Amino acid sequence: MGQWRGPDGILVEAIILDDRPLLRVTHNIGGRTYLRGYCHNVTELHRHGVDLAELVEDGPLDHPETPGRP
């Protein structure tokens, strides 16, 4: 799955919870991580104070390599 970081310690992760794909939004403040909520799709992220334009991919997506490509 993927991870995206936003300003001020926001982290959005694509996860599987109870066999459902979700986006988990957490906020790191002072070395502690707080759960802000779960979203079913990207349009719900704004409810948790996340601006899509400010997110930067943090980890590679979890999909197989394409044969013949480095």
Stockholm file with secondary structure:
# STOCKHOLM 1.0

chainA/1-70         MGQWRGPDGILVEAIILDDRPLLRVTHNIGGRTYLRGYCHNVTELHRHGVDLAELVEDGPLDHPETPGRP
#=GR chainA/1-70 SS CCEEECGGGEEEEEEEETTEEEEEEEEEETTEEEEEEEESSGGGGGGGTCCGGGCEEEECCSCCCCTTCC
#=GC SS_cons        CCEEECGGGEEEEEEEETTEEEEEEEEEETTEEEEEEEESSGGGGGGGTCCGGGCEEEECCSCCCCTTCC
//
